[in-house]
Every structure is written in structure tokens, then in C-alpha cells.
Amino acid sequence: MARARALMAIYSLLLLVLLQLVLFSLPPSALAAPKKPIASAARREDVPFIKCQVCERIAQQIHDQVQNKEAQISPKKVSEYQIIEIAENVCNLKKQEADWILQIDIVEKGDKLELVDQGVEGQCNSECKTIERACQEVMGYADTDVAEFFYKKRPSVDELRKYLCNDLSKACSIKPLPVPKDRIPGEPFLPKPSKDAEMEKILRSMGDLPGAPNMKMYSRDDLMNNNFGDEEADEDEDDGDNFPSTLSKVLKEKESPKKDLKQTIMQGITRTKKQVKEKVNKVSKMVKKWWQGKKTAAAPSKAGKNEL
């Protein structure tokens, strides 16, 4: 138990340092809490009109993402578990595997709805969530079946489309009806500011790291005023562990025109490195103490066996 806590402390520490470095690299305007539009619910009535198109894009995404993963770990081959992970996350907007959904606009053309790729991420309103909903209805609990099929057959995109959209989900087996003439048009596609898209992508990619799900993202005002909630400190934590206050101090120094920006950042990184070193040494001692305790506890039992 103590060892697990020690490892989690290391992971959380490294994630905090990474977040600090990301914040240092962005201009002050990017650190301000963005004004997010009011969240809109998925339009379920639109799902039947886009389901087949969404299914075809899912097949394309799974095929492309598996190939990209294979290129990253070459000469190793992608495991079935890794393919399952991609299939599980491809319809979840909180995961980076579903980033493709953010780039699609639903456009009404005649009596049909068409998915149009915009090439950039847009604000996620009702249309974005409608595509996510259709994606989830297509996949259902078929992620393991799709992964097994891909792992064993190594299909082309067309073969995967046929398996997923015709054989497995039946999403493309029936031609959709014409769109009702009184359908209320969806909101226009609004491109997301590049800095917002970059930060959100970083956070989504960090979501799968150990310790990251419990991390909270703070606004610039929180960082400047040390508003980090009322979380109770861990019993093994020292009073000197003040990473958030260090980050706040660095940001305040960064805004001061009297100091050179580069010098301020380097000083902040130096302070952070020192605290990281102290924290790692502390955790290392905890693990060493735990291991010595296990060895001491095991020694009497071995001695008893020898006496027998």
C-alpha cells in the first residue's frame, strides 16, 4: 500500500512539473480561463440521418489510428489490447482518440444531412455531441469484436467498414429517410482558438497517465491567488511542499516588467527542480524503509524453518 502511494506521488509530481512547463510556454492571454459556450445536448432526432456516415468514419479512424500506433512502436506489432483501447475511446470526446469528432460539421443538403470535415477543431456544441451519440450507438459493446477482427484479419478500410457497418452494427444496411422539412438547423461551425485547442489536446493526452484523472485544471485567477480548494494534505506530506504557491510566485514574477522573462522562467524551473529532487529523495526513503520492513518480517520465518 505504501509503495503504491509512493509511486502515485511520483506520477502526480511529474505531471505537475509538466503542467508548469506548459504554462511557461504560453502567453498570458492563453492562461486566462476561456469563456466556454453553454453546453448543448445531442440532438437524438438527427442520429438516424448520420449514423451510416459516422460508422464509415469510425472504421477509417480505427484503421488509421492502429497504423499510426504501429508506426510509433515499430518494429513491434500492435497488440489486441491496444486495438481494444482505440476502439473503446474512438467515440469518447474526453479521449484523444475521438479528436476527429471535433473537426466535423453537420450540413443540411436537400433532404439529407452530410458530415463535412472542416480540417480544424471547432467548439463542441449540440452537433459535436450528436456525432458522439451516433458513434456510441454504432459501437455499443462491439469494441472487443472490432478489435479481435482487426487483430486477426488485418483488414483494409473497406473490409473494416463492411464488417462494422453492415455485418456488426447494421448502421448502413438501411437507407435513411429524408430529413423533415421543418427540421431546425444546427448551430454554425465555430473554429476553436488554436491555443485553446492545443491546451485541451495536452490535457486529453494526459488523461490516461497514472494520477492524472485526479488532477484539476485551475484558471489563471486561481493560480495567481493560490485558490487550490480545501483538499486535506497527505499525512506524509511536509509543510514545505508548496508547488502551487511556487507556480503562483513564478507567474507574478513573469508579469513584472522589471525582470527579464527568460531569467524569471529559469529561476522558476530551478526552484522546481530543487523541490522535485527533495520529493524524490523523500519517496525513495519511504520505499526503502518499506522494503527493509518486509525483509525484516521475513527473516524470522526463514530462521524457524532452518531450526526445523
VEXTORDREN-681937 format. One record per residue (C-alpha): residue number from 1; residue in three letters; chain; x, y, z. Coordinates in nm, 3 decimals, decimal comma. Example, Ala and Ser with C-alpha at 12.3 -4.5 7.8 and 13.67 -1.06 7.14 Angstrom:
2
<atom pos="1" code="ALA" unit="A" x="1,230" y="-0,450" z="0,780"/>
<atom pos="2" code="SER" unit="A" x="1,367" y="-0,106" z="0,714"/>
//
This chain:
308
<atom pos="1" code="MET" unit="A" x="0,000" y="0,000" z="0,000"/>
<atom pos="2" code="ALA" unit="A" x="0,279" y="0,240" z="0,097"/>
<atom pos="3" code="ARG" unit="A" x="0,464" y="0,154" z="-0,223"/>
<atom pos="4" code="ALA" unit="A" x="0,158" y="0,229" z="-0,434"/>
<atom pos="5" code="ARG" unit="A" x="0,115" y="0,563" z="-0,261"/>
<atom pos="6" code="ALA" unit="A" x="0,479" y="0,644" z="-0,320"/>
<atom pos="7" code="LEU" unit="A" x="0,451" y="0,569" z="-0,691"/>
<atom pos="8" code="MET" unit="A" x="0,135" y="0,777" z="-0,721"/>
<atom pos="9" code="ALA" unit="A" x="0,316" y="1,066" z="-0,552"/>
<atom pos="10" code="ILE" unit="A" x="0,594" y="1,046" z="-0,811"/>
<atom pos="11" code="TYR" unit="A" x="0,347" y="1,036" z="-1,102"/>
<atom pos="12" code="SER" unit="A" x="0,149" y="1,333" z="-0,969"/>
<atom pos="13" code="LEU" unit="A" x="0,469" y="1,527" z="-0,910"/>
<atom pos="14" code="LEU" unit="A" x="0,594" y="1,473" z="-1,263"/>
<atom pos="15" code="LEU" unit="A" x="0,256" y="1,572" z="-1,407"/>
<atom pos="16" code="LEU" unit="A" x="0,261" y="1,895" z="-1,207"/>
<atom pos="17" code="VAL" unit="A" x="0,609" y="1,980" z="-1,336"/>
<atom pos="18" code="LEU" unit="A" x="0,494" y="1,909" z="-1,694"/>
<atom pos="19" code="LEU" unit="A" x="0,194" y="2,137" z="-1,646"/>
<atom pos="20" code="GLN" unit="A" x="0,420" y="2,414" z="-1,516"/>
<atom pos="21" code="LEU" unit="A" x="0,643" y="2,389" z="-1,821"/>
<atom pos="22" code="VAL" unit="A" x="0,338" y="2,403" z="-2,050"/>
<atom pos="23" code="LEU" unit="A" x="0,215" y="2,714" z="-1,874"/>
<atom pos="24" code="PHE" unit="A" x="0,558" y="2,879" z="-1,908"/>
<atom pos="25" code="SER" unit="A" x="0,548" y="2,826" z="-2,284"/>
<atom pos="26" code="LEU" unit="A" x="0,213" y="3,003" z="-2,333"/>
<atom pos="27" code="PRO" unit="A" x="0,146" y="3,380" z="-2,340"/>
<atom pos="28" code="PRO" unit="A" x="-0,057" y="3,532" z="-2,051"/>
<atom pos="29" code="SER" unit="A" x="-0,368" y="3,557" z="-2,271"/>
<atom pos="30" code="ALA" unit="A" x="-0,367" y="3,179" z="-2,323"/>
<atom pos="31" code="LEU" unit="A" x="-0,357" y="3,118" z="-1,948"/>
<atom pos="32" code="ALA" unit="A" x="-0,678" y="3,306" z="-1,885"/>
<atom pos="33" code="ALA" unit="A" x="-0,982" y="3,088" z="-1,826"/>
<atom pos="34" code="PRO" unit="A" x="-1,161" y="3,071" z="-2,166"/>
<atom pos="35" code="LYS" unit="A" x="-1,525" y="3,165" z="-2,189"/>
<atom pos="36" code="LYS" unit="A" x="-1,689" y="2,840" z="-2,282"/>
<atom pos="37" code="PRO" unit="A" x="-2,024" y="2,835" z="-2,460"/>
<atom pos="38" code="ILE" unit="A" x="-2,321" y="2,688" z="-2,283"/>
<atom pos="39" code="ALA" unit="A" x="-2,312" y="2,313" z="-2,332"/>
<atom pos="40" code="SER" unit="A" x="-2,581" y="2,179" z="-2,562"/>
<atom pos="41" code="ALA" unit="A" x="-2,728" y="1,831" z="-2,559"/>
<atom pos="42" code="ALA" unit="A" x="-2,710" y="1,590" z="-2,850"/>
<atom pos="43" code="ARG" unit="A" x="-2,997" y="1,607" z="-3,098"/>
<atom pos="44" code="ARG" unit="A" x="-3,114" y="1,247" z="-3,092"/>
<atom pos="45" code="GLU" unit="A" x="-3,358" y="1,302" z="-3,376"/>
<atom pos="46" code="ASP" unit="A" x="-3,062" y="1,367" z="-3,609"/>
<atom pos="47" code="VAL" unit="A" x="-2,878" y="1,044" z="-3,524"/>
<atom pos="48" code="PRO" unit="A" x="-3,060" y="0,816" z="-3,776"/>
<atom pos="49" code="PHE" unit="A" x="-2,971" y="1,053" z="-4,062"/>
<atom pos="50" code="ILE" unit="A" x="-2,594" y="1,046" z="-3,994"/>
<atom pos="51" code="LYS" unit="A" x="-2,544" y="0,702" z="-3,840"/>
<atom pos="52" code="CYS" unit="A" x="-2,409" y="0,532" z="-4,154"/>
<atom pos="53" code="GLN" unit="A" x="-2,168" y="0,817" z="-4,231"/>
<atom pos="54" code="VAL" unit="A" x="-2,045" y="0,815" z="-3,871"/>
<atom pos="55" code="CYS" unit="A" x="-1,991" y="0,439" z="-3,889"/>
<atom pos="56" code="GLU" unit="A" x="-1,780" y="0,474" z="-4,203"/>
<atom pos="57" code="ARG" unit="A" x="-1,567" y="0,737" z="-4,034"/>
<atom pos="58" code="ILE" unit="A" x="-1,523" y="0,518" z="-3,727"/>
<atom pos="59" code="ALA" unit="A" x="-1,384" y="0,241" z="-3,947"/>
<atom pos="60" code="GLN" unit="A" x="-1,146" y="0,489" z="-4,112"/>
<atom pos="61" code="GLN" unit="A" x="-1,033" y="0,625" z="-3,775"/>
<atom pos="62" code="ILE" unit="A" x="-0,970" y="0,284" z="-3,617"/>
<atom pos="63" code="HIS" unit="A" x="-0,774" y="0,172" z="-3,924"/>
<atom pos="64" code="ASP" unit="A" x="-0,564" y="0,492" z="-3,933"/>
<atom pos="65" code="GLN" unit="A" x="-0,502" y="0,507" z="-3,558"/>
<atom pos="66" code="VAL" unit="A" x="-0,388" y="0,145" z="-3,542"/>
<atom pos="67" code="GLN" unit="A" x="-0,147" y="0,209" z="-3,828"/>
<atom pos="68" code="ASN" unit="A" x="-0,015" y="0,522" z="-3,653"/>
<atom pos="69" code="LYS" unit="A" x="0,032" y="0,327" z="-3,331"/>
<atom pos="70" code="GLU" unit="A" x="0,217" y="0,054" z="-3,517"/>
<atom pos="71" code="ALA" unit="A" x="0,449" y="0,312" z="-3,675"/>
<atom pos="72" code="GLN" unit="A" x="0,525" y="0,454" z="-3,330"/>
<atom pos="73" code="ILE" unit="A" x="0,624" y="0,122" z="-3,173"/>
<atom pos="74" code="SER" unit="A" x="0,788" y="-0,037" z="-3,481"/>
<atom pos="75" code="PRO" unit="A" x="0,934" y="-0,299" z="-3,514"/>
<atom pos="76" code="LYS" unit="A" x="0,690" y="-0,429" z="-3,252"/>
<atom pos="77" code="LYS" unit="A" x="0,334" y="-0,510" z="-3,356"/>
<atom pos="78" code="VAL" unit="A" x="0,022" y="-0,356" z="-3,207"/>
<atom pos="79" code="SER" unit="A" x="-0,136" y="-0,585" z="-2,950"/>
<atom pos="80" code="GLU" unit="A" x="-0,503" y="-0,677" z="-2,940"/>
<atom pos="81" code="TYR" unit="A" x="-0,532" y="-0,485" z="-2,612"/>
<atom pos="82" code="GLN" unit="A" x="-0,403" y="-0,166" z="-2,778"/>
<atom pos="83" code="ILE" unit="A" x="-0,658" y="-0,204" z="-3,058"/>
<atom pos="84" code="ILE" unit="A" x="-0,935" y="-0,254" z="-2,800"/>
<atom pos="85" code="GLU" unit="A" x="-0,821" y="0,067" z="-2,630"/>
<atom pos="86" code="ILE" unit="A" x="-0,851" y="0,260" z="-2,956"/>
<atom pos="87" code="ALA" unit="A" x="-1,194" y="0,110" z="-3,030"/>
<atom pos="88" code="GLU" unit="A" x="-1,315" y="0,192" z="-2,676"/>
<atom pos="89" code="ASN" unit="A" x="-1,204" y="0,554" z="-2,691"/>
<atom pos="90" code="VAL" unit="A" x="-1,284" y="0,648" z="-3,052"/>
<atom pos="91" code="CYS" unit="A" x="-1,632" y="0,769" z="-2,951"/>
<atom pos="92" code="ASN" unit="A" x="-1,538" y="0,937" z="-2,622"/>
<atom pos="93" code="LEU" unit="A" x="-1,481" y="1,312" z="-2,655"/>
<atom pos="94" code="LYS" unit="A" x="-1,275" y="1,309" z="-2,334"/>
<atom pos="95" code="LYS" unit="A" x="-1,013" y="1,093" z="-2,507"/>
<atom pos="96" code="GLN" unit="A" x="-0,769" y="1,197" z="-2,776"/>
<atom pos="97" code="GLU" unit="A" x="-0,879" y="0,906" z="-2,998"/>
<atom pos="98" code="ALA" unit="A" x="-1,206" y="1,098" z="-3,053"/>
<atom pos="99" code="ASP" unit="A" x="-1,042" y="1,427" z="-3,161"/>
<atom pos="100" code="TRP" unit="A" x="-1,173" y="1,363" z="-3,515"/>
<atom pos="101" code="ILE" unit="A" x="-1,529" y="1,437" z="-3,397"/>
<atom pos="102" code="LEU" unit="A" x="-1,433" y="1,796" z="-3,311"/>
<atom pos="103" code="GLN" unit="A" x="-1,347" y="1,869" z="-3,675"/>
<atom pos="104" code="ILE" unit="A" x="-1,680" y="1,768" z="-3,829"/>
<atom pos="105" code="ASP" unit="A" x="-1,975" y="1,989" z="-3,916"/>
<atom pos="106" code="ILE" unit="A" x="-2,327" y="1,858" z="-3,986"/>
<atom pos="107" code="VAL" unit="A" x="-2,456" y="2,026" z="-4,302"/>
<atom pos="108" code="GLU" unit="A" x="-2,809" y="2,002" z="-4,439"/>
<atom pos="109" code="LYS" unit="A" x="-2,809" y="1,942" z="-4,814"/>
<atom pos="110" code="GLY" unit="A" x="-3,150" y="1,897" z="-4,969"/>
<atom pos="111" code="ASP" unit="A" x="-3,328" y="1,622" z="-4,778"/>
<atom pos="112" code="LYS" unit="A" x="-3,003" y="1,478" z="-4,636"/>
<atom pos="113" code="LEU" unit="A" x="-2,757" y="1,555" z="-4,359"/>
<atom pos="114" code="GLU" unit="A" x="-2,391" y="1,534" z="-4,454"/>
<atom pos="115" code="LEU" unit="A" x="-2,078" y="1,524" z="-4,240"/>
<atom pos="116" code="VAL" unit="A" x="-1,824" y="1,777" z="-4,363"/>
<atom pos="117" code="ASP" unit="A" x="-1,465" y="1,771" z="-4,237"/>
<atom pos="118" code="GLN" unit="A" x="-1,352" y="2,128" z="-4,156"/>
<atom pos="119" code="GLY" unit="A" x="-0,985" y="2,044" z="-4,102"/>
<atom pos="120" code="VAL" unit="A" x="-0,970" y="2,229" z="-3,767"/>
<atom pos="121" code="GLU" unit="A" x="-1,123" y="2,171" z="-3,426"/>
<atom pos="122" code="GLY" unit="A" x="-1,447" y="2,356" z="-3,355"/>
<atom pos="123" code="GLN" unit="A" x="-1,643" y="2,446" z="-3,045"/>
<atom pos="124" code="CYS" unit="A" x="-1,825" y="2,139" z="-2,919"/>
<atom pos="125" code="ASN" unit="A" x="-2,195" y="2,218" z="-2,910"/>
<atom pos="126" code="SER" unit="A" x="-2,502" y="2,012" z="-2,999"/>
<atom pos="127" code="GLU" unit="A" x="-2,373" y="1,890" z="-3,339"/>
<atom pos="128" code="CYS" unit="A" x="-2,046" y="1,765" z="-3,189"/>
<atom pos="129" code="LYS" unit="A" x="-2,236" y="1,576" z="-2,919"/>
<atom pos="130" code="THR" unit="A" x="-2,483" y="1,441" z="-3,175"/>
<atom pos="131" code="ILE" unit="A" x="-2,194" y="1,284" z="-3,367"/>
<atom pos="132" code="GLU" unit="A" x="-2,056" y="1,141" z="-3,043"/>
<atom pos="133" code="ARG" unit="A" x="-2,400" y="0,995" z="-2,965"/>
<atom pos="134" code="ALA" unit="A" x="-2,429" y="0,836" z="-3,310"/>
<atom pos="135" code="CYS" unit="A" x="-2,077" y="0,699" z="-3,274"/>
<atom pos="136" code="GLN" unit="A" x="-2,161" y="0,540" z="-2,939"/>
<atom pos="137" code="GLU" unit="A" x="-2,479" y="0,385" z="-3,080"/>
<atom pos="138" code="VAL" unit="A" x="-2,280" y="0,231" z="-3,365"/>
<atom pos="139" code="MET" unit="A" x="-2,008" y="0,088" z="-3,144"/>
<atom pos="140" code="GLY" unit="A" x="-2,225" y="-0,016" z="-2,849"/>
<atom pos="141" code="TYR" unit="A" x="-2,043" y="-0,311" z="-2,694"/>
<atom pos="142" code="ALA" unit="A" x="-1,876" y="-0,409" z="-3,021"/>
<atom pos="143" code="ASP" unit="A" x="-1,533" y="-0,265" z="-2,941"/>
<atom pos="144" code="THR" unit="A" x="-1,387" y="-0,605" z="-2,848"/>
<atom pos="145" code="ASP" unit="A" x="-1,539" y="-0,769" z="-3,158"/>
<atom pos="146" code="VAL" unit="A" x="-1,394" y="-0,499" z="-3,383"/>
<atom pos="147" code="ALA" unit="A" x="-1,054" y="-0,528" z="-3,214"/>
<atom pos="148" code="GLU" unit="A" x="-1,050" y="-0,906" z="-3,248"/>
<atom pos="149" code="PHE" unit="A" x="-1,149" y="-0,884" z="-3,615"/>
<atom pos="150" code="PHE" unit="A" x="-0,881" y="-0,624" z="-3,687"/>
<atom pos="151" code="TYR" unit="A" x="-0,611" y="-0,812" z="-3,493"/>
<atom pos="152" code="LYS" unit="A" x="-0,676" y="-1,143" z="-3,666"/>
<atom pos="153" code="LYS" unit="A" x="-0,764" y="-1,028" z="-4,019"/>
<atom pos="154" code="ARG" unit="A" x="-0,564" y="-0,704" z="-4,060"/>
<atom pos="155" code="PRO" unit="A" x="-0,841" y="-0,578" z="-4,293"/>
<atom pos="156" code="SER" unit="A" x="-0,837" y="-0,289" z="-4,537"/>
<atom pos="157" code="VAL" unit="A" x="-1,053" y="0,016" z="-4,461"/>
<atom pos="158" code="ASP" unit="A" x="-1,327" y="-0,113" z="-4,694"/>
<atom pos="159" code="GLU" unit="A" x="-1,326" y="-0,456" z="-4,530"/>
<atom pos="160" code="LEU" unit="A" x="-1,348" y="-0,300" z="-4,185"/>
<atom pos="161" code="ARG" unit="A" x="-1,633" y="-0,073" z="-4,298"/>
<atom pos="162" code="LYS" unit="A" x="-1,828" y="-0,368" z="-4,432"/>
<atom pos="163" code="TYR" unit="A" x="-1,776" y="-0,569" z="-4,113"/>
<atom pos="164" code="LEU" unit="A" x="-1,865" y="-0,284" z="-3,875"/>
<atom pos="165" code="CYS" unit="A" x="-2,134" y="-0,100" z="-4,070"/>
<atom pos="166" code="ASN" unit="A" x="-2,314" y="-0,386" z="-4,247"/>
<atom pos="167" code="ASP" unit="A" x="-2,245" y="-0,707" z="-4,060"/>
<atom pos="168" code="LEU" unit="A" x="-2,200" y="-0,596" z="-3,699"/>
<atom pos="169" code="SER" unit="A" x="-2,396" y="-0,276" z="-3,634"/>
<atom pos="170" code="LYS" unit="A" x="-2,625" y="-0,272" z="-3,941"/>
<atom pos="171" code="ALA" unit="A" x="-2,576" y="0,107" z="-3,945"/>
<atom pos="172" code="CYS" unit="A" x="-2,558" y="0,114" z="-4,326"/>
<atom pos="173" code="SER" unit="A" x="-2,793" y="-0,174" z="-4,404"/>
<atom pos="174" code="ILE" unit="A" x="-3,098" y="0,057" z="-4,427"/>
<atom pos="175" code="LYS" unit="A" x="-3,111" y="0,379" z="-4,629"/>
<atom pos="176" code="PRO" unit="A" x="-3,206" y="0,676" z="-4,406"/>
<atom pos="177" code="LEU" unit="A" x="-3,536" y="0,853" z="-4,464"/>
<atom pos="178" code="PRO" unit="A" x="-3,545" y="1,212" z="-4,599"/>
<atom pos="179" code="VAL" unit="A" x="-3,479" y="1,482" z="-4,339"/>
<atom pos="180" code="PRO" unit="A" x="-3,804" y="1,652" z="-4,225"/>
<atom pos="181" code="LYS" unit="A" x="-3,862" y="1,987" z="-4,393"/>
<atom pos="182" code="ASP" unit="A" x="-3,935" y="2,154" z="-4,060"/>
<atom pos="183" code="ARG" unit="A" x="-3,602" y="2,047" z="-3,907"/>
<atom pos="184" code="ILE" unit="A" x="-3,442" y="2,330" z="-3,710"/>
<atom pos="185" code="PRO" unit="A" x="-3,090" y="2,396" z="-3,849"/>
<atom pos="186" code="GLY" unit="A" x="-2,796" y="2,332" z="-3,619"/>
<atom pos="187" code="GLU" unit="A" x="-2,553" y="2,596" z="-3,500"/>
<atom pos="188" code="PRO" unit="A" x="-2,277" y="2,711" z="-3,740"/>
<atom pos="189" code="PHE" unit="A" x="-1,932" y="2,556" z="-3,711"/>
<atom pos="190" code="LEU" unit="A" x="-1,712" y="2,782" z="-3,497"/>
<atom pos="191" code="PRO" unit="A" x="-1,336" y="2,711" z="-3,513"/>
<atom pos="192" code="LYS" unit="A" x="-1,174" y="2,688" z="-3,172"/>
<atom pos="193" code="PRO" unit="A" x="-0,884" y="2,929" z="-3,096"/>
<atom pos="194" code="SER" unit="A" x="-0,560" y="2,745" z="-3,166"/>
<atom pos="195" code="LYS" unit="A" x="-0,422" y="2,797" z="-2,813"/>
<atom pos="196" code="ASP" unit="A" x="-0,740" y="2,658" z="-2,655"/>
<atom pos="197" code="ALA" unit="A" x="-0,728" y="2,356" z="-2,887"/>
<atom pos="198" code="GLU" unit="A" x="-0,361" y="2,299" z="-2,804"/>
<atom pos="199" code="MET" unit="A" x="-0,415" y="2,311" z="-2,428"/>
<atom pos="200" code="GLU" unit="A" x="-0,722" y="2,085" z="-2,439"/>
<atom pos="201" code="LYS" unit="A" x="-0,531" y="1,834" z="-2,653"/>
<atom pos="202" code="ILE" unit="A" x="-0,248" y="1,826" z="-2,399"/>
<atom pos="203" code="LEU" unit="A" x="-0,494" y="1,764" z="-2,115"/>
<atom pos="204" code="ARG" unit="A" x="-0,671" y="1,486" z="-2,308"/>
<atom pos="205" code="SER" unit="A" x="-0,337" y="1,317" z="-2,379"/>
<atom pos="206" code="MET" unit="A" x="-0,250" y="1,337" z="-2,007"/>
<atom pos="207" code="GLY" unit="A" x="-0,582" y="1,184" z="-1,906"/>
<atom pos="208" code="ASP" unit="A" x="-0,458" y="0,825" z="-1,934"/>
<atom pos="209" code="LEU" unit="A" x="-0,145" y="0,878" z="-1,725"/>
<atom pos="210" code="PRO" unit="A" x="-0,146" y="0,740" z="-1,367"/>
<atom pos="211" code="GLY" unit="A" x="-0,252" y="1,009" z="-1,122"/>
<atom pos="212" code="ALA" unit="A" x="-0,388" y="1,238" z="-1,393"/>
<atom pos="213" code="PRO" unit="A" x="-0,762" y="1,157" z="-1,353"/>
<atom pos="214" code="ASN" unit="A" x="-0,749" y="1,317" z="-1,005"/>
<atom pos="215" code="MET" unit="A" x="-0,577" y="1,632" z="-1,127"/>
<atom pos="216" code="LYS" unit="A" x="-0,775" y="1,955" z="-1,151"/>
<atom pos="217" code="MET" unit="A" x="-0,719" y="2,232" z="-1,405"/>
<atom pos="218" code="TYR" unit="A" x="-0,703" y="2,581" z="-1,249"/>
<atom pos="219" code="SER" unit="A" x="-0,773" y="2,915" z="-1,412"/>
<atom pos="220" code="ARG" unit="A" x="-0,519" y="3,197" z="-1,420"/>
<atom pos="221" code="ASP" unit="A" x="-0,700" y="3,375" z="-1,131"/>
<atom pos="222" code="ASP" unit="A" x="-0,676" y="3,059" z="-0,920"/>
<atom pos="223" code="LEU" unit="A" x="-0,304" y="3,031" z="-0,991"/>
<atom pos="224" code="MET" unit="A" x="-0,241" y="3,397" z="-0,905"/>
<atom pos="225" code="ASN" unit="A" x="-0,445" y="3,390" z="-0,583"/>
<atom pos="226" code="ASN" unit="A" x="-0,349" y="3,042" z="-0,460"/>
<atom pos="227" code="ASN" unit="A" x="-0,708" y="2,917" z="-0,476"/>
<atom pos="228" code="PHE" unit="A" x="-0,650" y="2,544" z="-0,477"/>
<atom pos="229" code="GLY" unit="A" x="-0,950" y="2,419" z="-0,280"/>
<atom pos="230" code="ASP" unit="A" x="-0,961" y="2,275" z="0,071"/>
<atom pos="231" code="GLU" unit="A" x="-0,808" y="1,935" z="0,000"/>
<atom pos="232" code="GLU" unit="A" x="-0,652" y="1,777" z="0,309"/>
<atom pos="233" code="ALA" unit="A" x="-0,278" y="1,728" z="0,298"/>
<atom pos="234" code="ASP" unit="A" x="-0,147" y="1,374" z="0,297"/>
<atom pos="235" code="GLU" unit="A" x="-0,013" y="1,264" z="0,635"/>
<atom pos="236" code="ASP" unit="A" x="0,329" y="1,200" z="0,482"/>
<atom pos="237" code="GLU" unit="A" x="0,345" y="1,541" z="0,315"/>
<atom pos="238" code="ASP" unit="A" x="0,584" y="1,803" z="0,452"/>
<atom pos="239" code="ASP" unit="A" x="0,472" y="2,159" z="0,524"/>
<atom pos="240" code="GLY" unit="A" x="0,736" y="2,277" z="0,280"/>
<atom pos="241" code="ASP" unit="A" x="0,579" y="2,112" z="-0,023"/>
<atom pos="242" code="ASN" unit="A" x="0,424" y="2,420" z="-0,182"/>
<atom pos="243" code="PHE" unit="A" x="0,428" y="2,363" z="-0,559"/>
<atom pos="244" code="PRO" unit="A" x="0,107" y="2,563" z="-0,626"/>
<atom pos="245" code="SER" unit="A" x="0,243" y="2,868" z="-0,439"/>
<atom pos="246" code="THR" unit="A" x="0,570" y="2,837" z="-0,629"/>
<atom pos="247" code="LEU" unit="A" x="0,379" y="2,838" z="-0,958"/>
<atom pos="248" code="SER" unit="A" x="0,181" y="3,145" z="-0,844"/>
<atom pos="249" code="LYS" unit="A" x="0,502" y="3,324" z="-0,749"/>
<atom pos="250" code="VAL" unit="A" x="0,659" y="3,248" z="-1,088"/>
<atom pos="251" code="LEU" unit="A" x="0,353" y="3,377" z="-1,275"/>
<atom pos="252" code="LYS" unit="A" x="0,353" y="3,700" z="-1,075"/>
<atom pos="253" code="GLU" unit="A" x="0,722" y="3,749" z="-1,145"/>
<atom pos="254" code="LYS" unit="A" x="0,654" y="3,677" z="-1,511"/>
<atom pos="255" code="GLU" unit="A" x="0,409" y="3,967" z="-1,526"/>
<atom pos="256" code="SER" unit="A" x="0,655" y="4,213" z="-1,367"/>
<atom pos="257" code="PRO" unit="A" x="0,824" y="4,430" z="-1,635"/>
<atom pos="258" code="LYS" unit="A" x="1,126" y="4,482" z="-1,409"/>
<atom pos="259" code="LYS" unit="A" x="1,256" y="4,130" z="-1,460"/>
<atom pos="260" code="ASP" unit="A" x="1,376" y="3,958" z="-1,773"/>
<atom pos="261" code="LEU" unit="A" x="1,121" y="3,693" z="-1,880"/>
<atom pos="262" code="LYS" unit="A" x="1,382" y="3,428" z="-1,955"/>
<atom pos="263" code="GLN" unit="A" x="1,556" y="3,485" z="-1,622"/>
<atom pos="264" code="THR" unit="A" x="1,228" y="3,458" z="-1,433"/>
<atom pos="265" code="ILE" unit="A" x="1,134" y="3,131" z="-1,605"/>
<atom pos="266" code="MET" unit="A" x="1,476" y="2,980" z="-1,542"/>
<atom pos="267" code="GLN" unit="A" x="1,457" y="3,074" z="-1,175"/>
<atom pos="268" code="GLY" unit="A" x="1,118" y="2,910" z="-1,150"/>
<atom pos="269" code="ILE" unit="A" x="1,244" y="2,592" z="-1,318"/>
<atom pos="270" code="THR" unit="A" x="1,548" y="2,587" z="-1,086"/>
<atom pos="271" code="ARG" unit="A" x="1,326" y="2,612" z="-0,779"/>
<atom pos="272" code="THR" unit="A" x="1,101" y="2,341" z="-0,916"/>
<atom pos="273" code="LYS" unit="A" x="1,396" y="2,109" z="-0,986"/>
<atom pos="274" code="LYS" unit="A" x="1,516" y="2,152" z="-0,628"/>
<atom pos="275" code="GLN" unit="A" x="1,174" y="2,064" z="-0,489"/>
<atom pos="276" code="VAL" unit="A" x="1,145" y="1,769" z="-0,726"/>
<atom pos="277" code="LYS" unit="A" x="1,480" y="1,637" z="-0,605"/>
<atom pos="278" code="GLU" unit="A" x="1,374" y="1,672" z="-0,241"/>
<atom pos="279" code="LYS" unit="A" x="1,042" y="1,499" z="-0,311"/>
<atom pos="280" code="VAL" unit="A" x="1,204" y="1,209" z="-0,500"/>
<atom pos="281" code="ASN" unit="A" x="1,457" y="1,159" z="-0,220"/>
<atom pos="282" code="LYS" unit="A" x="1,175" y="1,153" z="0,033"/>
<atom pos="283" code="VAL" unit="A" x="0,973" y="0,899" z="-0,166"/>
<atom pos="284" code="SER" unit="A" x="1,286" y="0,689" z="-0,223"/>
<atom pos="285" code="LYS" unit="A" x="1,345" y="0,674" z="0,153"/>
<atom pos="286" code="MET" unit="A" x="0,982" y="0,571" z="0,207"/>
<atom pos="287" code="VAL" unit="A" x="1,013" y="0,285" z="-0,043"/>
<atom pos="288" code="LYS" unit="A" x="1,349" y="0,176" z="0,102"/>
<atom pos="289" code="LYS" unit="A" x="1,204" y="0,176" z="0,455"/>
<atom pos="290" code="TRP" unit="A" x="0,905" y="-0,027" z="0,337"/>
<atom pos="291" code="TRP" unit="A" x="1,130" y="-0,282" z="0,165"/>
<atom pos="292" code="GLN" unit="A" x="1,357" y="-0,318" z="0,470"/>
<atom pos="293" code="GLY" unit="A" x="1,049" y="-0,375" z="0,685"/>
<atom pos="294" code="LYS" unit="A" x="0,938" y="-0,660" z="0,457"/>
<atom pos="295" code="LYS" unit="A" x="1,283" y="-0,820" z="0,467"/>
<atom pos="296" code="THR" unit="A" x="1,294" y="-0,795" z="0,850"/>
<atom pos="297" code="ALA" unit="A" x="0,950" y="-0,952" z="0,879"/>
<atom pos="298" code="ALA" unit="A" x="1,052" y="-1,239" z="0,650"/>
<atom pos="299" code="ALA" unit="A" x="1,376" y="-1,314" z="0,837"/>
<atom pos="300" code="PRO" unit="A" x="1,223" y="-1,487" z="1,149"/>
<atom pos="301" code="SER" unit="A" x="1,017" y="-1,726" z="0,937"/>
<atom pos="302" code="LYS" unit="A" x="1,327" y="-1,839" z="0,747"/>
<atom pos="303" code="ALA" unit="A" x="1,515" y="-1,888" z="1,074"/>
<atom pos="304" code="GLY" unit="A" x="1,232" y="-2,104" z="1,208"/>
<atom pos="305" code="LYS" unit="A" x="1,248" y="-2,329" z="0,903"/>
<atom pos="306" code="ASN" unit="A" x="1,621" y="-2,381" z="0,949"/>
<atom pos="307" code="GLU" unit="A" x="1,568" y="-2,486" z="1,311"/>
<atom pos="308" code="LEU" unit="A" x="1,317" y="-2,746" z="1,198"/>
//
